[in-house]
Amino acid sequence: MKRAIIPVATMLAIQVMVSLSVLSLSVMMPAVARNLAIDPKLVGIFTAIIYAVAATMALVAAGPILRFGSVRICQAALLMAALGLALNALALVAATILAVVCIGAAQGPLNPASAHVLAQRVPREYFGMVFSIKQTGVPIGFALAGVLFPQLLEWVGWRGASLMAAGGAVLAALAIEPLRHDLDVVASASKPAGSIWRSIRFVLSHDQLRVLGWSAFVYVIAQHTFTFYLVTYLYEHCRLSIAQAGFLLSLSQIIGTGVRLVSGGIGDRLPRMQLLGWTGILMTAGCIATGLLAPDSPFWVITLVVVAYGGVVISWNGTSQAEFAHLAPPGEAAAVASVQTALAFSGAVFGPPLFALIASAVSYRVAFFAVAACVFAAAVWQIAAARRTTAPSSPQ
């Protein structure tokens, strides 16, 4: 594991920087919308665009990763994020739309690139923990964006904040250049990448990967509806203040980061698909409990439910990615991860708008129950698939 420390730390740092860029527009949107005279609710559309572009870029990432190396692709992603942030600083609606596309393009190739590096550098018995550590870069990046950008908005305004974040992304791209030779040395020995459709067919025809991939699609719906709608739900439905709701969201992210690491460690000891299935059962219970909250629910009950649900709903990503890497044929971790990432990001595109539609047309409670039903079906599917598997998918 000693030789894996630098690769893991590098991929974690890159994930943090790009995740910070992804959430930057959401944090700055009130100021951006006021200056550009647009509706702040457009942040939902912008988020969908980011993940739609990210899903597309993930699918086409495997070939360039094998051809140019994971670090070079990560550098390109960081520079693309920097370009997006710089475009946003132009204070033009068209430039902001282009910025959203660039940030989505930066997000797409990260998971396949990380999988290519880590699958060849990390012992398989540590896949769960290592991939979970890497995935903590997402909540860390989101948390940093929530802390840094409000301060930068006060000091230098939203345009200055965008440019400073762009500069940080450029510096990160330059900082990892000395590591490129060591981390990408294995890439040249890998066999040429197959077509995108070959990777898709492989995943969808594989008994376990098919279940894992579609379950990731559903789990991301639960994760993103929680992350992006919790504050609004607690404010509008449960009558909490924005400060109280924001605090509960932050607390759930912190707890969830710890649970994610625990889940990764357990996944190195028990069959990961079975673990993911039972995680889905807990997610189902948390989603139902969140939907059952009422305006007169005591604050301590709301806190308990939200933190418990939030802790488990963001805990599964690293374990899922680890199992994809474990089941991938030698040298094809990037190709398999590309399909998994595209499926997961597609859930982020379709899930939140459908949740909002149901919540607006019927109620938040029905929207949460609909998500819970989908998660429950995916969880049962994974548990059943794990029981059908004759060979364990991870060390016992």
PyMOL commands that set and color helices and strands:
alter all, ss='L'
color gray80, all
select helices_A, chain A and resi 2-36+42-59+62-68+70-88+93-107+110-121+124-135+137-175+177-184+187-189+196-205+207-236+242-267+272-291+299-313+317-327+333-361+364-388
alter helices_A, ss='H'
color red, helices_A
deselect
rebuild
show_as cartoon
